Protein backbone atom coordinates (compact mmCIF):
# COMPACT_ATOMS: atom_id res chain seq x y z
CA UNK A 1 0.00 0.00 0.00
CA UNK A 2 1.37 3.36 -1.00
CA UNK A 3 1.45 5.95 1.75
CA UNK A 4 1.35 8.76 -0.82
CA UNK A 5 -1.71 7.28 -2.56
CA UNK A 6 -3.52 6.79 0.76
CA UNK A 7 -2.75 10.39 1.76
CA UNK A 8 -3.93 11.72 -1.61
CA UNK A 9 -7.18 9.76 -1.37
CA UNK A 10 -7.75 11.03 2.17
CA UNK A 11 -7.18 14.65 1.09
CA UNK A 12 -9.32 14.58 -2.05
CA UNK A 13 -11.93 11.89 -1.32
CA UNK A 14 -11.60 11.41 2.43
CA UNK A 15 -15.20 12.38 3.05
CA UNK A 16 -16.36 9.35 1.09
CA UNK A 17 -13.99 6.99 2.89
CA UNK A 18 -12.02 6.20 -0.29
CA UNK A 19 -8.75 6.00 1.65
CA UNK A 20 -10.26 3.46 4.05
CA UNK A 21 -11.56 1.35 1.18
CA UNK A 22 -8.08 1.52 -0.37
CA UNK A 23 -6.33 0.49 2.85
CA UNK A 24 -8.74 -2.01 4.37
CA UNK A 25 -11.17 -3.06 1.65
CA UNK A 26 -14.95 -3.16 1.47
CA UNK A 27 -15.29 -4.94 4.83
CA UNK A 28 -14.06 -1.92 6.79
CA UNK A 29 -16.84 -0.66 9.06
CA UNK A 30 -15.47 2.90 9.26
CA UNK A 31 -15.27 3.23 5.48
CA UNK A 32 -19.02 2.67 5.29
CA UNK A 33 -19.61 5.14 8.15
CA UNK A 34 -17.65 7.77 6.17
CA UNK A 35 -19.74 7.05 3.09
CA UNK A 36 -23.02 7.25 5.04
CA UNK A 37 -22.00 10.53 6.68
CA UNK A 38 -21.04 11.95 3.28
CA UNK A 39 -24.42 10.94 1.84
CA UNK A 40 -26.18 12.67 4.75
CA UNK A 41 -24.09 15.78 4.00
CA UNK A 42 -25.07 15.59 0.31
CA UNK A 43 -28.75 15.21 1.25
CA UNK A 44 -28.46 18.23 3.56
CA UNK A 45 -27.01 20.23 0.66
CA UNK A 46 -30.05 19.36 -1.43
CA UNK A 47 -32.44 20.20 1.43
CA UNK A 48 -30.66 23.51 2.03
CA UNK A 49 -31.97 24.83 -1.28
CA UNK A 50 -35.45 25.20 0.25
CA UNK A 51 -36.40 26.88 3.53
CA UNK A 52 -34.85 24.76 6.24
CA UNK A 53 -34.07 24.44 9.91
CA UNK A 54 -30.88 25.22 11.80
CA UNK A 55 -30.08 21.47 11.90
CA UNK A 56 -29.81 21.38 8.10
CA UNK A 57 -27.57 24.45 8.24
CA UNK A 58 -25.26 22.75 10.73
CA UNK A 59 -25.09 19.62 8.56
CA UNK A 60 -24.24 21.71 5.50
CA UNK A 61 -21.69 23.93 7.22
CA UNK A 62 -19.84 21.22 9.11
CA UNK A 63 -19.31 18.20 6.82
CA UNK A 64 -17.95 15.88 9.50
CA UNK A 65 -16.87 13.10 7.16
CA UNK A 66 -14.76 15.53 5.11
CA UNK A 67 -13.13 16.96 8.24
CA UNK A 68 -12.46 13.43 9.52
CA UNK A 69 -10.94 12.52 6.15
CA UNK A 70 -8.59 15.48 6.39
CA UNK A 71 -7.59 14.48 9.92
CA UNK A 72 -6.83 10.99 8.65
CA UNK A 73 -4.83 12.51 5.78
CA UNK A 74 -2.68 14.24 8.37
CA UNK A 75 -2.36 11.05 10.39
CA UNK A 76 -1.38 8.98 7.36
CA UNK A 77 0.99 11.60 6.00
CA UNK A 78 2.76 12.14 9.30
CA UNK A 79 3.21 8.43 10.02
CA UNK A 80 6.90 7.49 9.71
CA UNK A 81 7.67 5.28 6.70
CA UNK A 82 9.00 2.45 8.87
CA UNK A 83 5.84 2.33 10.96
CA UNK A 84 3.69 2.53 7.80
CA UNK A 85 5.56 -0.37 6.20
CA UNK A 86 5.29 -2.47 9.36
CA UNK A 87 1.52 -2.02 9.40
CA UNK A 88 0.52 -1.97 5.71
CA UNK A 89 3.41 -3.53 3.80
CA UNK A 90 4.55 -6.26 6.21
CA UNK A 91 3.74 -9.11 3.81
CA UNK A 92 5.14 -7.44 0.69
CA UNK A 93 8.54 -6.26 -0.41
CA UNK A 94 7.23 -2.74 -1.06
CA UNK A 95 8.93 -0.04 0.96
CA UNK A 96 7.56 3.47 1.43
CA UNK A 97 9.73 6.36 0.39
CA UNK A 98 7.79 9.51 1.25
CA UNK A 99 9.15 12.60 -0.34
CA UNK A 100 7.93 16.12 -0.94
CA UNK A 101 4.63 14.97 -2.38
CA UNK A 102 3.42 13.88 1.06
CA UNK A 103 4.62 17.14 2.63
CA UNK A 104 2.75 19.14 -0.02
CA UNK A 105 -0.39 17.07 0.63
CA UNK A 106 -0.11 17.74 4.37
CA UNK A 107 0.22 21.50 3.78
CA UNK A 108 -2.75 21.37 1.38
CA UNK A 109 -4.77 19.54 4.02
CA UNK A 110 -4.00 22.17 6.66
CA UNK A 111 -4.89 24.97 4.25
CA UNK A 112 -8.19 23.41 3.19
CA UNK A 113 -9.17 22.40 6.71
CA UNK A 114 -8.38 25.73 8.31
CA UNK A 115 -10.08 27.73 5.56
CA UNK A 116 -13.20 25.56 5.65
CA UNK A 117 -13.53 25.75 9.41
CA UNK A 118 -13.14 29.55 9.44
CA UNK A 119 -15.74 29.93 6.67
CA UNK A 120 -18.15 27.58 8.45
CA UNK A 121 -17.78 29.42 11.75
CA UNK A 122 -18.34 32.79 10.07
CA UNK A 123 -21.45 31.56 8.27
CA UNK A 124 -22.83 29.89 11.40
CA UNK A 125 -22.31 33.12 13.34
CA UNK A 126 -24.16 34.99 10.58
CA UNK A 127 -27.03 32.51 10.71
CA UNK A 128 -27.32 32.53 14.49
CA UNK A 129 -26.93 36.28 15.09
CA UNK A 130 -28.60 37.84 12.06
CA UNK A 131 -30.75 35.04 10.71
CA UNK A 132 -28.63 34.87 7.57
CA UNK A 133 -29.04 38.50 6.61
CA UNK A 134 -25.53 38.71 5.16
CA UNK A 135 -25.58 35.59 3.02
C-alpha positions as CSV (number, residue, x, y, z in Angstrom):
1,X,0.0,0.0,0.0
2,X,1.4,3.4,-1.0
3,X,1.5,6.0,1.8
4,X,1.3,8.8,-0.8
5,X,-1.7,7.3,-2.6
6,X,-3.5,6.8,0.8
7,X,-2.8,10.4,1.8
8,X,-3.9,11.7,-1.6
9,X,-7.2,9.8,-1.4
10,X,-7.7,11.0,2.2
11,X,-7.2,14.7,1.1
12,X,-9.3,14.6,-2.0
13,X,-11.9,11.9,-1.3
14,X,-11.6,11.4,2.4
15,X,-15.2,12.4,3.0
16,X,-16.4,9.4,1.1
17,X,-14.0,7.0,2.9
18,X,-12.0,6.2,-0.3
19,X,-8.8,6.0,1.6
20,X,-10.3,3.5,4.1
21,X,-11.6,1.3,1.2
22,X,-8.1,1.5,-0.4
23,X,-6.3,0.5,2.8
24,X,-8.7,-2.0,4.4
25,X,-11.2,-3.1,1.6
26,X,-14.9,-3.2,1.5
27,X,-15.3,-4.9,4.8
28,X,-14.1,-1.9,6.8
29,X,-16.8,-0.7,9.1
30,X,-15.5,2.9,9.3
31,X,-15.3,3.2,5.5
32,X,-19.0,2.7,5.3
33,X,-19.6,5.1,8.1
34,X,-17.7,7.8,6.2
35,X,-19.7,7.1,3.1
36,X,-23.0,7.2,5.0
37,X,-22.0,10.5,6.7
38,X,-21.0,12.0,3.3
39,X,-24.4,10.9,1.8
40,X,-26.2,12.7,4.8
41,X,-24.1,15.8,4.0
42,X,-25.1,15.6,0.3
43,X,-28.8,15.2,1.3
44,X,-28.5,18.2,3.6
45,X,-27.0,20.2,0.7
46,X,-30.1,19.4,-1.4
47,X,-32.4,20.2,1.4
48,X,-30.7,23.5,2.0
49,X,-32.0,24.8,-1.3
50,X,-35.4,25.2,0.3
51,X,-36.4,26.9,3.5
52,X,-34.9,24.8,6.2
53,X,-34.1,24.4,9.9
54,X,-30.9,25.2,11.8
55,X,-30.1,21.5,11.9
56,X,-29.8,21.4,8.1
57,X,-27.6,24.4,8.2
58,X,-25.3,22.7,10.7
59,X,-25.1,19.6,8.6
60,X,-24.2,21.7,5.5
61,X,-21.7,23.9,7.2
62,X,-19.8,21.2,9.1
63,X,-19.3,18.2,6.8
64,X,-17.9,15.9,9.5
65,X,-16.9,13.1,7.2
66,X,-14.8,15.5,5.1
67,X,-13.1,17.0,8.2
68,X,-12.5,13.4,9.5
69,X,-10.9,12.5,6.2
70,X,-8.6,15.5,6.4
71,X,-7.6,14.5,9.9
72,X,-6.8,11.0,8.7
73,X,-4.8,12.5,5.8
74,X,-2.7,14.2,8.4
75,X,-2.4,11.0,10.4
76,X,-1.4,9.0,7.4
77,X,1.0,11.6,6.0
78,X,2.8,12.1,9.3
79,X,3.2,8.4,10.0
80,X,6.9,7.5,9.7
81,X,7.7,5.3,6.7
82,X,9.0,2.4,8.9
83,X,5.8,2.3,11.0
84,X,3.7,2.5,7.8
85,X,5.6,-0.4,6.2
86,X,5.3,-2.5,9.4
87,X,1.5,-2.0,9.4
88,X,0.5,-2.0,5.7
89,X,3.4,-3.5,3.8
90,X,4.5,-6.3,6.2
91,X,3.7,-9.1,3.8
92,X,5.1,-7.4,0.7
93,X,8.5,-6.3,-0.4
94,X,7.2,-2.7,-1.1
95,X,8.9,0.0,1.0
96,X,7.6,3.5,1.4
97,X,9.7,6.4,0.4
98,X,7.8,9.5,1.3
99,X,9.2,12.6,-0.3
100,X,7.9,16.1,-0.9
101,X,4.6,15.0,-2.4
102,X,3.4,13.9,1.1
103,X,4.6,17.1,2.6
104,X,2.7,19.1,0.0
105,X,-0.4,17.1,0.6
106,X,-0.1,17.7,4.4
107,X,0.2,21.5,3.8
108,X,-2.7,21.4,1.4
109,X,-4.8,19.5,4.0
110,X,-4.0,22.2,6.7
111,X,-4.9,25.0,4.2
112,X,-8.2,23.4,3.2
113,X,-9.2,22.4,6.7
114,X,-8.4,25.7,8.3
115,X,-10.1,27.7,5.6
116,X,-13.2,25.6,5.6
117,X,-13.5,25.7,9.4
118,X,-13.1,29.5,9.4
119,X,-15.7,29.9,6.7
120,X,-18.1,27.6,8.4
121,X,-17.8,29.4,11.7
122,X,-18.3,32.8,10.1
123,X,-21.4,31.6,8.3
124,X,-22.8,29.9,11.4
125,X,-22.3,33.1,13.3
126,X,-24.2,35.0,10.6
127,X,-27.0,32.5,10.7
128,X,-27.3,32.5,14.5
129,X,-26.9,36.3,15.1
130,X,-28.6,37.8,12.1
131,X,-30.7,35.0,10.7
132,X,-28.6,34.9,7.6
133,X,-29.0,38.5,6.6
134,X,-25.5,38.7,5.2
135,X,-25.6,35.6,3.0
